[in-house]
Amino acid sequence: SAFSAYQDSQKVLACWEDAQYSYNLFRSPYGNAFGLIAISKQLDLVAADASREGERLDKQEAPAKEVARQMKQEEDKRVAQEKARLVSKPKFRP
């Protein structure tokens, strides 16, 4: 979840929680600044579920996207070759 990723990247100095929210006091790694973050536990779960679903869909759609990417690359190459042929054709003398 976003909450655990946040905890991994910041040193939490104090934490207050209830059933719905979590509040974390942290010290910034850049100077003498402090920060307070409030996290809705319910929304954090919804965000984590949405992230997992997005990753699942990315994996599911990856083969089709790769085929489309390769087809576009081949078409771009064909168009570039055709342009080069049109440019060099008038200059060509057998």
N, C-alpha and C positions, 0 to 999 in steps of 0.2 A: 504494500500500500504506500501511498504518498507519505504517510506518517512515518513508517519505518525507514523509508529512503531519506527523509528529512533527518531523523535521529542519527543515521549513519554519517551524515555529512556535517552535522553541527554538534558541538558539545553542549548538552542540555545541563544547565546548572540547577534548575528546579522544575518540578512538574506537579500540576494540580489537575485532578480528574474528577468527573462525576459520570453518571451513566450516559450522558449525551455528548459531553465535550471534554477535550483535553487542552490544557494550557501549558506551554513550555517556555521557560525563560532560558535564553542562550546568550553566550558571548560571541561576538563576531570575531572571526579569525583575522580580520583586517582592522586593527586598532583597538581602542578602548570603547567600543560600542556594544550595546546590549540590544536584544530584541525579544519580543514576546509574540508567540504564535498561538492562535486559537484554532483548534481542529474540531469539526463536527464529526463525531465517530460514524454517524449514519451516512453522511455524505462521503466520507472517506471510503466506506465500504462500497457505495454506489460507484465512485470513481474507480476503485480497484476492479470491480466487476466489469465496468465499461472498458478499462484498459485490457483486461484479459480477453474480452470479446473482440476487441480490435486486433489483438495479436493473433487470435484464432482465425479471424477473417483474412488477415494478411497472409498467413500460412496457406489457407485454403485457396486464395486467389493468386498466389505466387506463380504457379505453373502457367496459368493463362496470361498473366502480365509478362512473363518472360517470353512466351511465344509472340505476343504482340510487340514487344520491344525488338525481338529479332526480325520480325517481319518489317517493322518500320526502318530498322537499320539497313536491311536488304533493299528496301524501296528507296531510301535516301542514297544508297550507293549506286543503284541503277539510274536514278535521276542525275546524279553527278557525272556518271559515265556518259549518259546521253548528252548532257550539256557539253562535256569535253569533246565528244564526237562531232557535235554541231559546230563547235569552234574550229576544230582542226580539219573538218571535211573540205572547206573551200581551199585550204592550203595544200591539201594532199594531191600529189602528182604521181601516178603509178609509173 
